[in-house]
Amino acid sequence: MKDTTKSLLYTLHIVDINNITYSLDNIRITFEADTKAFQALIDHVFIETQSRTIKEKKSANPCKYFYHYTISYGPDVTLTIGYSFNGGKSYQRERGYLEFNPNKLFHFPQFYKDFEAAKKHLNILGIKRYDVAIDIPIPRENIAMIRTGKKEYELIHKSHSNKTEYFGKRNHMGFIKLYNKSIEAGLQKPLTRFEITYDTESTVELPMLFDTTNLPPKIQAMVEALATNSYNDKEAKKLLKDIPTMCALFSNNPSPAIDALSVYKKKGLKVLVKDKLDCEIPISIVYINYIRNYAKHLID
């Protein structure tokens, strides 16, 4: 049974007029340190063991970090530290990373002490990658993601409401994940998470998201069919042109393409859709960039 009082934790976040929440969900920070400096950090971690547990693991496998620490502040709330990368180059032996979820960890005072100790003892090199989480208060089964571009795609379909789409290469810039956050977090209210992986500088061409809740069955089927087709499908490309036109027909700011339509085609589209709607879910690049700037300042 879902906990009716449970809600997600956020730190610095933005909620737009559509009640869509933007936040920083995960971040990996790279550093370099000699063994003495790294040991000083680990000594701090083991001395100040208040309200957390520590697991240590070592691995001599190629392309892995030799030292691996998982510091738990609560259930599913961890700081991960890796050090001494076995990559074949001598300088990599003094490289490492810190990885954590600010939404969860910034609610724990002990984490601030650990993070400050890390910045004191380690030479922070920069941010490798981070995830911007966009939480949309619409059921997962009513959101269709229309993809463009030649990227890897995977759909894990457990049920109509419990499905996850992956677009791009995991742990790389531009990787996108769309899934049912309500099920994952045990929430009562519907919530779909749209998650994007960034590095510090690059931009990402985002796919379009559509709310199919109020679409007539014929249009809804068309949108869902497009969402499951691959990017190089000719029919999908044709539909991709039609759907934004159909949505823009009833938006507050019709596009020039709508104005160019004949009266007959406008009437035909309105008959097909019946009621006024604006089915594209507005994702704000401005708010995404605000969260990105927040991520960059974490290592200041």
Buried (B, 14 or more C-beta within 10 A) or exposed (E): EEEEEEEBBBBBBBEBEBEBBBBBBBBBBBBBBEEEBBBBBBEBBEEEEEEBEBEEEEEEEEEBBBBBBBBBBEEEBBBBBBBBBBBEEEEBBBBBBBBBBBBBBBBBEBBEBBBEBBBEBBEBBEBBBBBBBBBBBBBBBBBBBBBBEEBEBEEEEEEEBBBBBBBBEEEEBBBBBBBBBBBEBEBEEBBBBBBBBBBEEEEBEBBBBBBBEBBBEEBBEBBBBBBBBEBEBEEBEEBBEEBBBBBBBBBEEBEEEBEEBEEEEBEEBBEEBEEEBBBBBEBBEEBBBBBBEBBEEBBE
